[in-house]
Amino acid sequence: MSGLVQTPFGYHIIKRPTLAEAREHIVDFLQEKAGRHLDSLYMDSLATANKLEVVAGAPAAMRAAAEASDQSRNSNTALVKYSGGELTVKDFLRWVRALPPQYSQQLREASDSTLTRFAKILTQNVLLLREADRNKIVITPLEWESLKRRYQEQIDTLRTEMGLQDGDITDSGVAIGEREKVAGLKVERYFDDLIAGKARLRPLPSALATLLRERMPYDVHEAGVNRSVELATEIKTKADSAAPKGPMQRAPGGPPVPGIESAPGGAPSQGATPAPSQGATQAPGATPAPTSASPAPSGAGTTPR
């Protein structure tokens, strides 16, 4: 037991646990550290065994794809080549869509060396998934049920927010055309409430968003988007200039994204990637979930195919 200790947070009395009390935590920490090291060695061995090579010009292609993801979503331009396959721009965008929106912005601003590292790590995870398929490694029924439950919870929340849970939408006795009309009106009302600040923006679960992009026709009108951004910027500028200035100001930019920003003291480590974690088959989900090394998309066991 220490005496009275002063820190920037106040005064404290610190109790240091005995070795017996701390042993379990120490063992857990060392096992986790050793596991991360072995994972890294295994992933490096996959890259070597499969002759992984990042194609010249890959960083520029990745940056361009992040800038214009809709136009590039079907591009088969190779970014990384390896024995028996390649990582294309289309594959790269499928992984990126599984991540929070701020990843796309940071990818556009990342250096060539960071993008090269990112492409290599994504490809290593592709190779890991291939090895899992080759060895018939599958998720357990319990894991599958957990995935389905989390996905259904996201869908239910989205339907509630948009008012799509009512019987006039789900009643199979009503003609599909009539249900589509009602659903369209409810979606329009949701966007009206969104613009008026009466509703929150609820992004689609990544797996559903990818499925809809691939199976349903859609267009993005760049002129309309650009004009919307201009109007929003004007409104925000007026609001900011009218707001009182306090002692605390918001820091510029968004939150740092692991795997894109450099880690303290140097570049990100081998495992620092927003792709599926090493040693587990993970893929698109709604939000990144922490792993032993870095954030990864939730939805372990599914692949971005």
VOGU-817050 format. One record per residue: residue in three letters; chain; x, y, z of N, C-alpha, C in turn. Coordinates in steps of 0.001 Angstrom, whole numbers. Layout:
// residues N
NODE resn chain     n_x     n_y     n_z    ca_x    ca_y    ca_z     c_x     c_y     c_z
NODE  ala     A       X       Y       Z       X       Y       Z       X       Y       Z
...
***
This chain:
// residues 305
NODE resn chain     n_x     n_y     n_z    ca_x    ca_y    ca_z     c_x     c_y     c_z
NODE  met     A     852   -1184       0       0       0       0     894    1243       0
NODE  ser     A     608    2140    -948    1422    3344   -1026     917    4393     -49
NODE  gly     A    1700    5438      60    1211    6593     803     313    7418    -101
NODE  leu     A      92    8662     247    -736    9539    -562      46    9958   -1807
NODE  val     A    -547    9737   -2992     117   10011   -4265    -704   11035   -5032
NODE  gln     A     -38   12057   -5563    -723   13065   -6361    -449   12825   -7837
NODE  thr     A   -1506   12848   -8635   -1407   12728  -10081   -2218   13867  -10700
NODE  pro     A   -2163   14037  -12020   -2995   15073  -12651   -4487   14884  -12401
NODE  phe     A   -4870   13696  -11940   -6288   13410  -11716   -6694   13566  -10255
NODE  gly     A   -5758   13898   -9400   -6102   14095   -7986   -5142   13362   -7072
NODE  tyr     A   -5634   13019   -5881   -4834   12313   -4871   -5325   10876   -4773
NODE  his     A   -4356    9956   -4595   -4709    8533   -4602   -3874    7777   -3557
NODE  ile     A   -4436    6660   -3141   -3686    5647   -2385   -3705    4394   -3241
NODE  ile     A   -2533    3912   -3588   -2419    2813   -4547   -2073    1519   -3832
NODE  lys     A   -2846     483   -4161   -2571    -850   -3609   -2046   -1738   -4730
NODE  arg     A    -838   -2240   -4562    -256   -3128   -5556    -605   -4571   -5186
NODE  pro     A   -1199   -5349   -6113   -1558   -6734   -5784    -318   -7593   -5596
NODE  thr     A    -485   -8653   -4847     617   -9608   -4664     786  -10419   -5941
NODE  leu     A    1912  -11149   -6036    2153  -11977   -7207    1053  -13021   -7361
NODE  ala     A     633  -13601   -6249    -423  -14615   -6310   -1721  -14025   -6862
NODE  glu     A   -2030  -12802   -6452   -3263  -12153   -6914   -3171  -11770   -8383
NODE  ala     A   -1972  -11427   -8839   -1807  -10955  -10218   -1440  -12063  -11196
NODE  arg     A   -1138  -13256  -10702    -607  -14315  -11558   -1539  -14620  -12740
NODE  glu     A   -2817  -14764  -12470   -3750  -15127  -13543   -3761  -14073  -14644
NODE  his     A   -3745  -12778  -14266   -3733  -11714  -15267   -2431  -11704  -16050
NODE  ile     A   -1316  -11979  -15372     -15  -12013  -16051      23  -13146  -17068
NODE  val     A    -474  -14326  -16665    -496  -15482  -17567   -1358  -15184  -18792
NODE  asp     A   -2548  -14586  -18572   -3429  -14247  -19695   -2744  -13280  -20659
NODE  phe     A   -2044  -12275  -20095   -1365  -11290  -20936    -269  -11941  -21769
NODE  leu     A     533  -12802  -21148    1631  -13450  -21876    1120  -14404  -22937
NODE  gln     A      25  -15119  -22637    -534  -16032  -23624   -1088  -15262  -24823
NODE  glu     A   -1746  -14141  -24539   -2279  -13328  -25630   -1158  -12755  -26485
NODE  lys     A     -97  -12300  -25829    1039  -11742  -26565    1692  -12803  -27433
NODE  ala     A    1871  -13989  -26882    2473  -15085  -27650    1570  -15486  -28815
NODE  gly     A     258  -15486  -28578    -675  -15831  -29637    -614  -14857  -30795
NODE  arg     A    -516  -13564  -30478    -415  -12558  -31538     863  -12751  -32352
NODE  his     A    1947  -13072  -31651    3223  -13279  -32343    3137  -14496  -33272
NODE  leu     A    2539  -15588  -32790    2418  -16791  -33613    1482  -16542  -34796
NODE  asp     A     401  -15787  -34561    -502  -15429  -35663     257  -14679  -36744
NODE  ser     A    1081  -13716  -36316    1829  -12908  -37273    2795  -13779  -38087
NODE  leu     A    3464  -14709  -37405    4386  -15608  -38110    3648  -16471  -39121
NODE  tyr     A    2457  -16950  -38737    1688  -17806  -39640    1222  -17017  -40858
NODE  met     A     736  -15798  -40637     272  -14993  -41756    1425  -14664  -42704
NODE  asp     A    2604  -14391  -42162    3776  -14145  -43004    4139  -15393  -43813
NODE  ser     A    3987  -16563  -43193    4301  -17804  -43904    3319  -18032  -45053
NODE  leu     A    2040  -17653  -44863    1074  -17766  -45951    1479  -16886  -47128
NODE  ala     A    1911  -15655  -46813    2316  -14732  -47871    3513  -15282  -48641
NODE  thr     A    4473  -15833  -47914    5687  -16368  -48558    5362  -17597  -49390
NODE  ala     A    4586  -18518  -48815    4270  -19766  -49505    3449  -19532  -50768
NODE  asn     A    2647  -18490  -50770    1781  -18226  -51920    2314  -17131  -52841
NODE  lys     A    3579  -16749  -52622    4251  -15765  -53487    3422  -14482  -53625
NODE  leu     A    2998  -13959  -52515    2179  -12736  -52513    3007  -11560  -53016
NODE  glu     A    2446  -10813  -53969    3149   -9660  -54535    2158   -8535  -54812
NODE  val     A    2409   -7370  -54225    1567   -6196  -54474    1967   -5610  -55825
NODE  val     A     984   -5399  -56691    1221   -4929  -58054    1655   -3460  -58036
NODE  ala     A    2560   -3101  -58921    2966   -1702  -59054    1753    -857  -59422
NODE  gly     A    1609     255  -58768     462    1116  -59038    -757     792  -58198
NODE  ala     A    -665    -224  -57334   -1807    -612  -56502   -2278     523  -55586
NODE  pro     A   -1366    1253  -54910   -1841    2331  -54034   -2678    3375  -54774
NODE  ala     A   -2254    3756  -55970   -3014    4744  -56739   -4389    4194  -57120
NODE  ala     A   -4438    2915  -57493   -5712    2301  -57865   -6645    2206  -56661
NODE  met     A   -6097    1903  -55484   -6902    1817  -54263   -7456    3186  -53900
NODE  arg     A   -6607    4195  -54025   -7037    5552  -53685   -8140    6014  -54642
NODE  ala     A   -7976    5708  -55930   -8984    6096  -56921  -10297    5352  -56678
NODE  ala     A  -10201    4078  -56306  -11408    3297  -56039  -12149    3820  -54820
NODE  ala     A  -11400    4243  -53806  -12027    4815  -52616  -12712    6140  -52942
NODE  glu     A  -12164    6885  -53899  -12748    8155  -54311  -14037    7949  -55112
NODE  ala     A  -14064    6877  -55916  -15217    6619  -56789  -15614    5153  -56667
NODE  ser     A  -16122    4778  -55492  -16394    3369  -55211  -17498    2800  -56095
NODE  asp     A  -18529    3592  -56400  -19619    3071  -57241  -19149    2766  -58651
NODE  gln     A  -18346    3664  -59214  -17850    3442  -60566  -16848    2295  -60623
NODE  ser     A  -16195    1998  -59497  -15127     983  -59483  -15583    -359  -58936
NODE  arg     A  -16866    -484  -58572  -17295   -1664  -57827  -17190   -2966  -58615
NODE  asn     A  -17137   -2878  -59946  -17022   -4097  -60757  -15651   -4215  -61423
NODE  ser     A  -14694   -3413  -60985  -13369   -3421  -61611  -12587   -4678  -61242
NODE  asn     A  -12035   -5323  -62254  -11209   -6519  -62036   -9718   -6208  -62111
NODE  thr     A   -9371   -4946  -61985   -7959   -4563  -61970   -7271   -5210  -60766
NODE  ala     A   -6156   -5883  -61026   -5452   -6592  -59953   -4642   -5631  -59091
NODE  leu     A   -4757   -5806  -57783   -3961   -5039  -56825   -2834   -5886  -56238
NODE  val     A   -3162   -7143  -55966   -2188   -8077  -55391   -2339   -9414  -56112
NODE  lys     A   -1210  -10019  -56423   -1242  -11344  -57043    -613  -12362  -56091
NODE  tyr     A   -1157  -13573  -56140    -631  -14669  -55325    -924  -15978  -56040
NODE  ser     A    -339  -17046  -55597    -510  -18342  -56257   -1981  -18735  -56293
NODE  gly     A   -2502  -18873  -57499   -3885  -19317  -57638   -4923  -18222  -57586
NODE  gly     A   -4531  -16960  -57570   -5547  -15914  -57512   -4966  -14521  -57419
NODE  glu     A   -5853  -13559  -57213   -5444  -12163  -57080   -6515  -11384  -56314
NODE  leu     A   -6088  -10308  -55698   -7009   -9383  -55036   -7264   -8241  -56006
NODE  thr     A   -8520   -8076  -56419   -8865   -7044  -57389   -9439   -5819  -56683
NODE  val     A   -9641   -4757  -57463  -10280   -3548  -56926  -11670   -3884  -56399
NODE  lys     A  -12397   -4735  -57117  -13736   -5150  -56680  -13675   -5836  -55319
NODE  asp     A  -12691   -6734  -55134  -12535   -7421  -53844  -12180   -6418  -52745
NODE  phe     A  -11269   -5522  -53067  -10844   -4508  -52106  -12032   -3688  -51606
NODE  leu     A  -12914   -3271  -52522  -14066   -2460  -52139  -15059   -3251  -51300
NODE  arg     A  -15158   -4546  -51522  -16056   -5372  -50699  -15566   -5404  -49259
NODE  trp     A  -14270   -5455  -49066  -13733   -5408  -47707  -13964   -4023  -47097
NODE  val     A  -13718   -2993  -47879  -13839   -1632  -47348  -15276   -1324  -46944
NODE  arg     A  -16243   -1835  -47699  -17642   -1572  -47360  -18042   -2171  -46025
NODE  ala     A  -17270   -3136  -45547  -17572   -3750  -44255  -17148   -2864  -43089
NODE  leu     A  -16488   -1770  -43398  -15884    -940  -42361  -16652     370  -42187
NODE  pro     A  -16438    1060  -41072  -17095    2352  -40862  -16723    3347  -41957
NODE  pro     A  -17593    4342  -42221  -17360    5277  -43338  -16032    6020  -43259
NODE  gln     A  -15522    6295  -42040  -14285    7086  -41951  -13083    6344  -42535
NODE  tyr     A  -13189    5021  -42701  -12084    4287  -43313  -11850    4762  -44749
NODE  ser     A  -12950    4956  -45491  -12804    5382  -46891  -12055    6702  -46982
NODE  gln     A  -12375    7628  -46117  -11695    8922  -46128  -10211    8765  -45843
NODE  gln     A   -9879    7950  -44845   -8468    7782  -44501   -7715    7007  -45573
NODE  leu     A   -8401    6105  -46271   -7751    5412  -47374   -7393    6393  -48489
NODE  arg     A   -8264    7349  -48731   -7989    8337  -49779   -6783    9203  -49437
NODE  glu     A   -6518    9378  -48153   -5437   10262  -47720   -4180    9506  -47300
NODE  ala     A   -4235    8175  -47289   -3105    7379  -46799   -1933    7419  -47777
NODE  ser     A    -738    7206  -47239     473    7174  -48069     532    5875  -48863
NODE  asp     A    1389    5866  -49884    1547    4657  -50698    2008    3472  -49857
NODE  ser     A    2934    3701  -48928    3446    2595  -48121    2348    2021  -47227
NODE  thr     A    1483    2881  -46685     394    2400  -45839    -609    1608  -46664
NODE  leu     A    -934    2082  -47864   -1876    1364  -48718   -1298      32  -49188
NODE  thr     A      -7      12  -49460     639   -1248  -49847     543   -2261  -48713
NODE  arg     A     805   -1807  -47493     699   -2684  -46318    -738   -3160  -46129
NODE  phe     A   -1687   -2249  -46323   -3097   -2576  -46167   -3515   -3647  -47182
NODE  ala     A   -3087   -3486  -48436   -3416   -4469  -49472   -2818   -5830  -49155
NODE  lys     A   -1595   -5828  -48640    -952   -7092  -48294   -1708   -7803  -47175
NODE  ile     A   -2112   -7050  -46164   -2800   -7666  -45029   -4169   -8196  -45438
NODE  leu     A   -4882   -7440  -46281   -6164   -7938  -46780   -5973   -9255  -47521
NODE  thr     A   -4941   -9314  -48350   -4698  -10527  -49124   -4306  -11689  -48224
NODE  gln     A   -3558  -11424  -47188   -3227  -12484  -46239   -4487  -13064  -45605
NODE  asn     A   -5463  -12201  -45337   -6708  -12699  -44779   -7505  -13498  -45803
NODE  val     A   -7422  -13113  -47082   -8035  -13918  -48140   -7394  -15309  -48166
NODE  leu     A   -6091  -15343  -48060   -5387  -16627  -48042   -5761  -17444  -46815
NODE  leu     A   -5952  -16769  -45692   -6361  -17469  -44475   -7740  -18102  -44655
NODE  leu     A   -8655  -17361  -45274   -9995  -17900  -45530   -9918  -19088  -46493
NODE  arg     A   -9029  -18994  -47467   -8867  -20110  -48408   -8351  -21355  -47699
NODE  glu     A   -7423  -21146  -46785   -6921  -22278  -46003   -8024  -22884  -45133
NODE  ala     A   -8861  -22014  -44558   -9960  -22518  -43734  -10928  -23343  -44570
NODE  asp     A  -11248  -22867  -45781  -12139  -23630  -46667  -11501  -24952  -47069
NODE  arg     A  -10211  -24902  -47365   -9503  -26110  -47799   -9497  -27170  -46704
NODE  asn     A   -9431  -26721  -45459   -9410  -27653  -44328  -10794  -27872  -43713
NODE  lys     A  -11834  -27379  -44435  -13221  -27585  -44017  -13481  -27075  -42589
NODE  ile     A  -12913  -25914  -42286  -13165  -25276  -40991  -14418  -24420  -41119
NODE  val     A  -15404  -24697  -40299  -16676  -23964  -40351  -17023  -23465  -38956
NODE  ile     A  -17906  -22476  -38911  -18360  -21985  -37612  -19343  -22987  -37020
NODE  thr     A  -19456  -22966  -35716  -20351  -23890  -35023  -21795  -23404  -35129
NODE  pro     A  -22771  -24300  -34912  -24182  -23862  -34915  -24445  -22744  -33914
NODE  leu     A  -23776  -22773  -32768  -23972  -21735  -31768  -23474  -20390  -32289
NODE  glu     A  -22310  -20386  -32950  -21774  -19151  -33525  -22691  -18626  -34632
NODE  trp     A  -23210  -19542  -35439  -24094  -19139  -36521  -25370  -18496  -35976
NODE  glu     A  -25928  -19078  -34925  -27123  -18515  -34319  -26850  -17131  -33742
NODE  ser     A  -25667  -16954  -33167  -25298  -15659  -32621  -25202  -14615  -33734
NODE  leu     A  -24609  -14999  -34871  -24512  -14096  -36018  -25894  -13706  -36525
NODE  lys     A  -26777  -14688  -36661  -28124  -14423  -37163  -28889  -13522  -36209
NODE  arg     A  -28715  -13754  -34918  -29433  -12952  -33925  -28977  -11496  -33980
NODE  arg     A  -27658  -11267  -34065  -27154   -9897  -34136  -27615   -9205  -35409
NODE  tyr     A  -27619   -9932  -36521  -28067   -9358  -37787  -29555   -9001  -37709
NODE  gln     A  -30361   -9905  -37158  -31790   -9658  -37063  -32090   -8474  -36151
NODE  glu     A  -31298   -8327  -35096  -31477   -7174  -34205  -31223   -5873  -34953
NODE  gln     A  -30209   -5851  -35808  -29921   -4656  -36605  -31073   -4357  -37560
NODE  ile     A  -31604   -5388  -38214  -32719   -5212  -39145  -33958   -4716  -38411
NODE  asp     A  -34244   -5302  -37250  -35426   -4901  -36482  -35328   -3435  -36046
NODE  thr     A  -34130   -3029  -35610  -33933   -1636  -35201  -34142    -699  -36381
NODE  leu     A  -33613   -1072  -37537  -33760    -251  -38738  -35225    -144  -39146
NODE  arg     A  -35938   -1255  -39112  -37357   -1250  -39493  -38169    -384  -38533
NODE  thr     A  -37855    -454  -37250  -38577     359  -36274  -38330    1841  -36511
NODE  glu     A  -37061    2209  -36750  -36712    3611  -36994  -37422    4156  -38228
NODE  met     A  -37593    3309  -39255  -38180    3762  -40506  -39680    3505  -40581
NODE  gly     A  -40255    2927  -39516  -41690    2670  -39499  -42117    1561  -40425
NODE  leu     A  -41244     592  -40666  -41540    -489  -41613  -41953   -1792  -40936
NODE  gln     A  -42289   -1727  -39662  -42645   -2947  -38951  -44148   -3186  -38891
NODE  asp     A  -44945   -2255  -39451  -46393   -2357  -39352  -46942   -3481  -40222
NODE  gly     A  -48164   -3896  -39904  -48793   -4996  -40619  -49052   -4709  -42076
NODE  asp     A  -49282   -3439  -42438  -49548   -3117  -43842  -48323   -3325  -44722
NODE  ile     A  -47173   -3521  -44093  -45951   -3817  -44849  -45687   -5316  -44857
NODE  thr     A  -45937   -5981  -43751  -45550   -7385  -43596  -46662   -8372  -43896
NODE  asp     A  -47900   -7907  -44056  -49040   -8806  -44282  -48958   -9418  -45671
NODE  ser     A  -48714  -10713  -45727  -48576  -11389  -47020  -49900  -11467  -47762
NODE  gly     A  -51013  -11184  -47063  -52312  -11190  -47725  -52560   -9960  -48569
NODE  val     A  -51741   -8930  -48391  -51851   -7708  -49182  -50959   -7831  -50415
NODE  ala     A  -51469   -7374  -51540  -50706   -7482  -52783  -49349   -6803  -52635
NODE  ile     A  -48335   -7399  -53237  -46973   -6907  -53100  -46847   -5477  -53623
NODE  gly     A  -47587   -5149  -54687  -47523   -3796  -55224  -48021   -2760  -54236
NODE  glu     A  -49087   -3089  -53513  -49622   -2172  -52516  -48646   -2009  -51351
NODE  arg     A  -48024   -3107  -50956  -47053   -3033  -49846  -45839   -2199  -50244
NODE  glu     A  -45435   -2309  -51493  -44297   -1514  -51958  -44631     -24  -51943
NODE  lys     A  -45869     327  -52317  -46278    1733  -52283  -46246    2282  -50864
NODE  val     A  -46806    1505  -49922  -46823    1941  -48524  -45400    2075  -47994
NODE  ala     A  -44547    1092  -48317  -43153    1139  -47868  -42449    2368  -48432
NODE  gly     A  -42720    2684  -49708  -42102    3858  -50318  -42493    5147  -49618
NODE  leu     A  -43763    5263  -49254  -44229    6445  -48535  -43566    6564  -47168
NODE  lys     A  -43420    5424  -46490  -42798    5441  -45167  -41321    5820  -45254
NODE  val     A  -40650    5348  -46297  -39237    5702  -46477  -39105    7200  -46748
NODE  glu     A  -40002    7729  -47601  -39984    9172  -47866  -40198    9961  -46577
NODE  arg     A  -41134    9512  -45747  -41400   10195  -44480  -40180   10128  -43566
NODE  tyr     A  -39501    8977  -43580  -38297    8826  -42755  -37235    9845  -43165
NODE  phe     A  -37036   10017  -44479  -36036   10976  -44935  -36452   12410  -44633
NODE  asp     A  -37751   12685  -44698  -38221   14017  -44303  -37907   14279  -42834
NODE  asp     A  -38152   13274  -41988  -37852   13414  -40561  -36349   13527  -40331
NODE  leu     A  -35589   12824  -41155  -34127   12871  -41041  -33620   14279  -41328
NODE  ile     A  -34122   14871  -42391  -33700   16225  -42764  -34128   17241  -41713
NODE  ala     A  -35299   16991  -41110  -35815   17913  -40094  -35187   17685  -38721
NODE  gly     A  -34313   16697  -38616  -33664   16419  -37337  -34541   15651  -36369
NODE  lys     A  -35610   15027  -36875  -36514   14276  -36009  -36189   12788  -35962
NODE  ala     A  -35274   12348  -36788  -34878   10935  -36835  -33372   10848  -36977
NODE  arg     A  -32829    9699  -36576  -31388    9472  -36687  -31078    8675  -37945
NODE  leu     A  -29924    8948  -38537  -29484    8173  -39694  -29052    6793  -39231
NODE  arg     A  -29634    5779  -39819  -29305    4395  -39470  -28706    3716  -40696
NODE  pro     A  -27396    3587  -40769  -26792    2897  -41915  -27264    1449  -41990
NODE  leu     A  -27381     945  -43204  -27755    -456  -43389  -26642   -1363  -42884
NODE  pro     A  -26995   -2536  -42344  -25945   -3523  -42050  -25131   -3778  -43307
NODE  ser     A  -23828   -3893  -43155  -22934   -3981  -44312  -23285   -5132  -45241
NODE  ala     A  -23610   -6298  -44672  -23928   -7453  -45514  -25153   -7172  -46372
NODE  leu     A  -26181   -6526  -45789  -27388   -6198  -46534  -27089   -5131  -47587
NODE  ala     A  -26305   -4124  -47235  -25972   -3066  -48188  -25249   -3635  -49413
NODE  thr     A  -24310   -4547  -49170  -23578   -5166  -50276  -24516   -5960  -51162
NODE  leu     A  -25424   -6716  -50555  -26375   -7531  -51311  -27278   -6661  -52174
NODE  leu     A  -27775   -5565  -51604  -28655   -4670  -52357  -27915   -4004  -53509
NODE  arg     A  -26659   -3601  -53274  -25887   -2971  -54348  -25705   -3927  -55525
NODE  glu     A  -25506   -5200  -55208  -25208   -6178  -56252  -26460   -6639  -56991
NODE  arg     A  -27616   -6645  -56310  -28813   -7234  -56911  -29861   -6230  -57368
NODE  met     A  -29772   -4997  -56886  -30800   -4012  -57219  -30195   -2872  -58036
NODE  pro     A  -30910   -2411  -59071  -30390   -1288  -59872  -30449      16  -59071
NODE  tyr     A  -29460     840  -59232  -29449    2138  -58563  -28501    3083  -59295
NODE  asp     A  -28700    4373  -59067  -27833    5397  -59653  -27508    6423  -58582
NODE  val     A  -26302    6942  -58624  -25901    8046  -57759  -25731    9277  -58636
NODE  his     A  -26528   10309  -58405  -26462   11527  -59209  -25455   12482  -58564
NODE  glu     A  -24268   12525  -59157  -23170   13290  -58577  -23515   14768  -58435
NODE  ala     A  -24205   15325  -59427  -24537   16749  -59364  -25434   17037  -58160
NODE  gly     A  -26405   16154  -57931  -27287   16330  -56780  -26553   16200  -55469
NODE  val     A  -25645   15220  -55402  -24856   15033  -54181  -23976   16250  -53913
NODE  asn     A  -23320   16736  -54963  -22437   17894  -54796  -23212   19128  -54340
NODE  arg     A  -24404   19318  -54912  -25209   20468  -54514  -25668   20330  -53069
NODE  ser     A  -26015   19122  -52659  -26424   18882  -51276  -25295   19209  -50306
NODE  val     A  -24070   18811  -50692  -22914   19098  -49844  -22693   20610  -49741
NODE  glu     A  -22842   21297  -50854  -22671   22764  -50834  -23678   23415  -49891
NODE  leu     A  -24962   23007  -49995  -25998   23581  -49132  -25734   23263  -47667
NODE  ala     A  -25335   22001  -47400  -25061   21604  -46023  -23880   22383  -45456
NODE  thr     A  -22869   22628  -46285  -21697   23381  -45829  -22079   24822  -45495
NODE  glu     A  -22923   25417  -46345  -23371   26785  -46081  -24146   26872  -44770
NODE  ile     A  -25052   25916  -44552  -25853   25909  -43322  -24974   25726  -42103
NODE  lys     A  -23992   24781  -42210  -23112   24513  -41074  -22232   25720  -40771
NODE  thr     A  -21749   26387  -41809  -20905   27565  -41604  -21665   28654  -40863
NODE  lys     A  -22913   28898  -41268  -23735   29904  -40594  -24001   29514  -39146
NODE  ala     A  -24289   28218  -38929  -24567   27758  -37563  -23333   27873  -36688
NODE  asp     A  -22155   27532  -37238  -20915   27603  -36459  -20558   29045  -36110
NODE  ser     A  -20793   29955  -37047  -20439   31353  -36797  -21362   31974  -35763
NODE  ala     A  -22582   31450  -35658  -23540   32002  -34704  -23416   31364  -33320
NODE  ala     A  -22756   30191  -33252  -22665   29471  -31981  -21668   30164  -31053
NODE  pro     A  -21965   30212  -29736  -21021   30811  -28788  -19744   29991  -28693
NODE  lys     A  -18623   30654  -28546  -17336   29977  -28449  -16997   29728  -26985
NODE  gly     A  -16846   28447  -26630  -16476   28079  -25277  -14995   27790  -25178
NODE  pro     A  -14505   27446  -23998  -13074   27150  -23831  -12648   25866  -24530
NODE  met     A  -13610   24921  -24709  -13282   23648  -25348  -13785   23663  -26781
NODE  gln     A  -12914   23355  -27742  -13279   23314  -29147  -13069   21911  -29684
NODE  arg     A  -13918   21533  -30649  -13796   20214  -31271  -12494   20113  -32062
NODE  ala     A  -11825   18984  -31923  -10595   18757  -32689  -10944   18577  -34157
NODE  pro     A  -10087   19023  -35077  -10391   18892  -36509  -10343   17438  -36947
NODE  gly     A  -11164   17127  -37955  -11147   15789  -38534  -11884   14771  -37712
NODE  gly     A  -11953   13547  -38235  -12647   12460  -37559  -11715   11685  -36659
NODE  pro     A  -12224   10637  -36007  -11389    9835  -35117  -10360    9040  -35909
NODE  pro     A   -9189    8776  -35330   -8182    7983  -36038   -8658    6559  -36242
NODE  val     A   -8301    5953  -37358   -8715    4593  -37675   -7506    3673  -37606
NODE  pro     A   -7508    2668  -36722   -6370    1755  -36621   -6120    1062  -37953
NODE  gly     A   -4855     879  -38279   -4491     214  -39512   -4234    1187  -40645
NODE  ile     A   -4731    2432  -40491   -4474    3458  -41494   -3523    4492  -40923
NODE  glu     A   -3843    4987  -39739   -2929    5920  -39077   -1744    5149  -38502
NODE  ser     A    -597    5780  -38470     579    5130  -37907     423    4969  -36412
NODE  ala     A     907    3845  -35924     894    3610  -34487    1969    4457  -33829
NODE  pro     A    1828    4735  -32516    2854    5539  -31838    4227    4919  -31983
NODE  gly     A    5172    5729  -32389    6555    5257  -32469    6891    4582  -33776
NODE  gly     A    5947    4549  -34737    6276    3934  -36007    5047    3482  -36742
NODE  ala     A    5244    2644  -37754    4154    2184  -38603    3312    1164  -37871
NODE  pro     A    2079     943  -38346    1235     -41  -37712    1850   -1420  -37776
NODE  ser     A    1532   -2216  -36798    2074   -3569  -36751    1391   -4439  -37784
NODE  gln     A    1927   -5649  -37978    1408   -6572  -38970     -75   -6816  -38789
NODE  gly     A    -516   -6940  -37544   -1919   -7265  -37320   -2832   -6083  -37320
NODE  ala     A   -2295   -4854  -37419   -3153   -3676  -37299   -3880   -3419  -38595
NODE  thr     A   -5032   -4039  -38763   -5795   -3926  -39990   -7265   -4029  -39726
NODE  pro     A   -8059   -3318  -40470   -9481   -3439  -40307  -10062   -4575  -41121
NODE  ala     A   -9253   -5585  -41383   -9737   -6776  -42050   -9985   -7842  -41002
NODE  pro     A  -10499   -9027  -41417  -10729  -10067  -40431   -9484  -10382  -39641
NODE  ser     A   -9659  -10714  -38395   -8515  -10943  -37513   -7754  -12183  -37917
NODE  gln     A   -6487  -12192  -37669   -5657  -13330  -37982   -6062  -14496  -37094
NODE  gly     A   -6268  -15631  -37735   -6641  -16807  -36983   -8138  -16973  -36876
NODE  ala     A   -8924  -16079  -37469  -10369  -16215  -37446  -10907  -15745  -38768
NODE  thr     A  -11959  -16394  -39277  -12544  -16008  -40536  -13638  -15006  -40277
NODE  gln     A  -13308  -13736  -40456  -14281  -12686  -40239  -14504  -11925  -41512
NODE  ala     A  -15632  -11244  -41581  -15961  -10521  -42788  -17011   -9477  -42527
NODE  pro     A  -17656   -8982  -43612  -18502   -7824  -43426  -19532   -7945  -42339
NODE  gly     A  -19603   -6932  -41523  -20626   -6827  -40499  -20970   -5377  -40329
NODE  ala     A  -21668   -5081  -39291  -22118   -3702  -39162  -21047   -2784  -38639
NODE  thr     A  -20295   -3220  -37652  -19279   -2368  -37051  -18066   -3199  -36736
NODE  pro     A  -16877   -2595  -36655  -15694   -3359  -36308  -15716   -3752  -34851
NODE  ala     A  -15324   -4957  -34578  -15258   -5434  -33204  -13817   -5647  -32831
NODE  pro     A  -13409   -5312  -31597  -11999   -5419  -31236  -11515   -6843  -31259
NODE  thr     A  -10287   -7029  -31736   -9629   -8312  -31670   -8387   -8134  -30823
NODE  ser     A   -7591   -9170  -30775   -6391   -9081  -29944   -5410   -8060  -30484
NODE  ala     A   -5533   -7717  -31761   -4573   -6782  -32330   -5193   -5508  -32825
NODE  ser     A   -6420   -5610  -33363   -6984   -4432  -34003   -8454   -4625  -34253
NODE  pro     A   -9164   -3533  -34662  -10566   -3678  -34997  -10743   -4549  -36217
NODE  ala     A  -11836   -5307  -36264  -12145   -6119  -37427  -13637   -6134  -37627
NODE  pro     A  -14099   -6335  -38848  -15523   -6370  -39067  -16171   -7488  -38307
NODE  ser     A  -17346   -7228  -37729  -18048   -8263  -37012  -18640   -9243  -37998
NODE  gly     A  -19020  -10421  -37513  -19614  -11431  -38383  -18635  -12525  -38647
NODE  ala     A  -17973  -13032  -37567  -16974  -14064  -37741  -17576  -15255  -38430
NODE  gly     A  -16828  -15813  -39410  -17286  -17008  -40074  -17863  -16739  -41447
NODE  thr     A  -18201  -15520  -41777  -18708  -15206  -43098  -17608  -14560  -43898
NODE  thr     A  -17681  -14671  -45206  -16629  -14129  -46049  -17215  -13163  -47051
NODE  pro     A  -16438  -12160  -47466  -16947  -11150  -48387  -16892  -11623  -49824
NODE  arg     A  -17741  -12588  -50146  -17678  -13150  -51498  -18821  -12660  -52337
***
